[in-house]
Amino acid sequence: MESSGFNARPSKRDCIMGPYSEDTQFKRAEAIKRLLEQNPQLDPLYRGMWENKLRALAKNETEYNWRVRNLYEGMKRGPVIEY
């Protein structure tokens, strides 16, 4: 059974967005670059997708925080379940 990450045990990878970290952004960029370099046979559609992800990484904390705000400001909390 595949997990969406929301029902699995919490781990560092389950966080959608945490506080801005230049180191984390650098690691993300390096991982994407490595993926592209090590997979020259990658379908052009997927290569383009990963190249766009690489270009779209937040370059600074202000840009990152703006994205976090825009992502979460429209979300509503679900009902509270009391046992």
N, C-alpha and C positions, 0 to 999 in steps of 0.2 A: 504494500500500500504506500502510495506516495504522500508525503506530508507537504502541506502548504506553508509550514513554518509557524502558523498561528496556533496550532494545537499541540505542537511538539514541545518538548522540554525547552525552556529558554536557554539560549546560548548567545555568544557574541555575534554569530552570523544571523540570528533572528531579528536583530535590530534593523529597522528599515533605515532610519537616519538618526545618527547620534550627533554629539557636538562636533564642530568642524575640527579637522586635524589635517594639517598640511602633510604630515607623514602618511596618513591613510590615503589621501588623494594621490600622493606620489606612488604608493604601492599599487593602487588601482590602475594608474596610468602604466606602470611597469608591467603589470600582469596582462593588460590588454596588448601592449606592444609585443610582449613575449608570445602571446597567443597568435598574433598576426605574423610574426617572424617565423614561428615554428610550424605554421600551417599554410604553406604557399598554395596548397591545393584547395583551400577554403573556397566555397562557393562565393561568387562575386556579391550575391545578395547579403550573405552573412558577413563577408569582409566589409562591405559598406556599412552595415549596421554597427559593427565593432569600431570602425573608424569614426563614425558619428558619435558613438559613446565616448571615445577617447577625446574628441574635440569638445564634447559637451561637459566634461568634468568641470566642476566649479574651480575657478582659479584663485579665489580668495574667500575669506569668511563672510564678507558682506553678500556676495553672490550666493553662497551656500545657504545662509540664513534666509535670504529672500525666497529661495526655492522651497525650503522647509515650511516657511509661513504659507506660501501659496498652496502647497500640498495639503496641509492640515487645517487651514482656516475654514474650509467648507465642510469638513467632516463633523458629523453629529455623534454624540455618544449613544450607545445602545442602551436598552433598559437594564436596570440593575436587577440581578437575580438574587433573591434572598432565599436561603435554605432554612 
